[in-house]
Amino acid sequence: MLKARDLTAVQDRTGKIRPDDVLLFCTFRNEDQRLPYFVQYYRDLGIDHFLMVDNDSDDGGRDFLADQPDVSLWQTKAGYGAARHGIDWLTYLQGKYAHDHWALTVDVDEFFVYPFCDSRPIRALADWLDASEVRSFGALLLDMYPKGPVSAQPYQRGDDPFKTACWFDAGNYVMSRNTMLRNLWIQGGPRARMFFADKPRQAPALNKIPFVKWQHTYAYVSSTHMMLPRGLNLVYDQHGGEKTSGVLLHAKFIDTFSTRAAEEAVRAEHYASGREYKSYETRQGADPDFWCEWSERYINWRQLEGLGLMSKGNWA
């Protein structure tokens, strides 16, 4: 609640939010290149209103969003790390505007994929979850990458990043269970094999709970990896079956990555004082080539289900 003081409204259109709207929450900084595709992707998916926090951008992205009729926008110059990597700002906004709404919380480089997303809007998923008395929906963060060095294929503003960053690791994932908060902790993928092969337990977490029927008493504990109350973390089947789940296609690795990695290694505002970004700088450099002979080219959600990376469960 104290972090709410960091926020200044740029464009407040929350009065347009209807009782049944599906909302999206996001914090960003200097993402003008990504924002047009991001907004259109989620509009096409069925998001009704975007609630965005700009953390001191200077690249024009704030002006672009302020002009969008379905966006409410706040800005802050406060420290990203001091706000638990932006989550405190979003939790305040969720408590104020998302009560009894389905809320999707993502980064600008995360693209939600769920069963039947090519034919059913996100409202259909929300309705089915409501009917099933499910309050939270889990997803695997799937790192996507191009074939060849990341910088070799320029990304133009508004482009679909998955035209080039269309490869992913189908295997090499490991998981453990957090006995206190009961969430699964998943690691692996290209970042683990390239940057953390000698220290796999330091590899980034890939477990996410991005889609939640929000109540004002809810809160994320660590990014969107786990929540309170802890029952919201049970997004997996505990008795040997399959629970409906999705994937967040992670478009971090486009040609803007090297500049961003160098900047964030110095800023040290991300998790563990930017440890992940410092690893990029010191181990393999910030222009990696993740592709290998076991890389899979992305087709659609059915392919991801066939590989065991997500499941439609009993949603037919």
N, C-alpha and C positions, 0 to 999 in steps of 0.2 A: 504494500500500500504506500509505503514511503517513496518508492521509485516512481509512483504516479506523478510526483512533483517534477520529475525530469522531463515530462512530456508537454509539448506545446502543440495545440491543434493547428494544422495548416488548412485542412478542408474537412469539415465534419458533416457528413451526410447520413449519420446514423439514424436520423429521424425517418429515413426511407426504409429501414429494416422492418420487414413484416414478420409476424409471429412464427411462420413456418420456414423462413429463409435458412439456407445453408451458408455459413460464414467461413471466410478464410482469414487467418491471422499470420502475419509475416513481419520480420525485422530485416532490414537491408541496409547496405552501405555501398555506394558507387556501383550500382548494378544497372545503369541506364541501357547498356547493350542487351541485357537479358529481359528487361521488364516487358517490352511489347509482346514477346512470345509467351512469357509466363502468364500475363493477364489473359491473353486470348485462349491459351490452353485451358485455363481453369474456367473461363466463361463457357467454353464449349463443353466442359465437363458438367456444368450446371451450377457453379458457384453463383450465389445471388449478390453477395456483398463482400468486399475486401476491406479489411482493417489493417493498415500498414504503418509501420514505424520506421522512419528514416533516421539512421544514426550518422548524422553529419556528412551527408553526401555533398559533393561539389561537381558532379558530372551531368546535371540536368535531369536525372531520374525523378527527383522530387516534383519538378514542374510537370513532367509527363503524367505522373500519377494524379496530381492535383486536378488535372483537366478531365479525368475519367469519371463518368457519371455514377459508377457503382463502387467508387473507392472513397473511404474515409482515411485521412492521412494525418499523422502526428510526426513531429520531429524532435530530436534531442541531440545535444552535444555531449551528453554524459558518457561515462565509460561503459563500454559493452561488457567487459568482464565483471565490473562492479554490479551490473544488473543481471548477474548469472547468465551471461552470454545472450542478453536480450529477453530472456524468458520472464523476468519480473515485469517488464513493460507490457508484454503480451498477457500475462496472467491478470494484471490489473484491468486491461481492456476486456478480457474474456469474462471476468467477474462482473463487469458493468454492463456489457452488451450481449453476451452469449448465453446467459442463463436460459435453459430449456431449448437451446438451439444445438443442432449438430455443427461442430466447429472443426475445421481442418487447419492444423498448424504445420507449416512447412517453411523451408528456406527457399530463396529465389531459384536455387539450382536443383530443387526437388520436385519431381513430377509424379503425382499419385496415379497408380494403376491398380485396379481392383477387378474382380471377376465380372465379365460382361460390360466392361467400361466402354467397349466399342459399340455397344448397342443400347445401354441403359444409363441414364444420367445419375449423378451422385445422389439425387433425391430418392431414386429407386433403392439404392443401397441403404440410405438412411431409413426409409420406410420399412424395409425388410429387417433391419437391425432393431427398430422399434417394436415390430411385431414379434420378434424373437426375444425381446427383453434383454438385448445386449447393449451395454453402455459405451464400450470402447472397442476399437478395431486396430489390429496390429499390422505392421508392414516391415519388410526387410529393405534396408537401404542398399540398393544395388548400384555399385560404382560402374559407370559407363565410360568408355574410352575409345579413341580412334585407333586405327592401324598405323603405326609409325609414331614419331615424336609428337607430343601434344601440340607443339607450336607450328607443325607443318601444314595444318589445314585451317586457314583463317576463318574466324567466325564473324559474320556480319550482323549488325543490329537487327533484331527481329527474326533471325533465322531459327529453324528447328535445330537444336543442338544435336539431335540424334540422327541427322543425316550423315554426320561424320563420326560422332562419338556413339557408335552403334554396336560396340562389342562389350562383353562382360565375362566375368568368371562364373562358370556354372557350378563349380565345386569349391573345395578347400575352405568350407565354413565350419566353425566350431561353436558350440554353445555351452553355457553353464547356467545354473539357476541361482538367482540372488535369494538366499533364504530369508532375508529380512523383509524385502519389498515384494518378493515372489515373482519378479519379472525374469524373463530370459535375457541373458547377455550374449550377444552373437558377435563374432569377430571373423575376419578372413577377407577374401577377395583380393583384388590387385594391390591395394595399399599395404595389406599385411605381407604379401609375398615379396613386394619390391622394397618397402621401407622398414619393415619391422620383422624381417625373417629371423633375426637373432634375438628379438625381444617381443614375441608374439602377444604377450599379455598387455603390451602397451599399444597395440593396434587399435584404431578407432572402433567404437561400438557401432553396430549396424542394425540393432533392434530399435524400432520406433513404434510409438502409439500416436499416430497423427490425427486420427478421426475419433471424436469423442462427443457424446451427448452431454453438453457442458452443464454443470451446476456451479453456483457461485462459491461453493465450498471446495471445489477441485483445484489442484495445482500440479504442475510439472515439477519434478524433483531435480532432474538432470537433463537439460535440453528436453527433447520429447522422448527420451529413452525410458523413463519411468515416471509414475504418478502417485499422488495421494488423493483419495484413499487407496490403499494398496490393492484392493480387489480389482481396480481398473487395470492392473498389470496382467491379469489372467487372460491374455488374448490368445492363448494356446490351449489345446486340449490336454488335460492332465491324465487321461485314461486310455491313451493309445489310439485315439481317433484323430480326425482332422477338423480344425476349426477354420472357418472362413477367414482369409487373410489377404493382404495385398503386397505391393512392392512400391517403393519410391525410387524411380529412376533418377540417379544422381549425376547431374551434368556438370560436375565440378571441373572435369578435365577437358576444357577447350583452350584455345590459344591465349586466352587472358590469364591462364593459371599461373604462369611463371611470374608475371608482375604482381599478381595478388599474393602469391606465396611469399615473395620477398618482403612485401609490405607488411603482411600479417606476422611474419617472423620477428620483425622489428617492433610492431605495435604490441605484441604479446598480450592481446586482449581475449584470445580464444582459450579453450580448455587447457589447463596445466601450463599457463603462460605461453601458449602458442607452441607447445611441444611438437605437435604434428607438423606444423609448418617449418619448424627448425630442423626436423628430420628430413624434410624434402631438400632443404638447403645443404645439409651436411653429409647426407648419405648418397643420394642418387642424383642430386641436382633437381631443379624445378622444371625440367623439360623431359619428363619420363616417357619411355616407350613401353606401355604395359602389355602390348599384344604378344601372344605366344601361340603355339600350335594348338593349345587347348581352349583358346578363346572362342566364345559363341557369339554369333551375330544375332542381334535382337530382331524378333519377328512380331510377336504379340503376347498378350497375357496368357493365352493357352499354352504357348511354348514355355513360359515361366512356370505354369502349373505342372506341365509334364516333367520339368526338371526338379520339381519339389521345392521351388522357391516361394510359392504361394499356393493357396488352395481356395476353391469355391465352396468347400465344405458341403453343407446340405442346402445351399442356395441354388435352386434350379431355374 
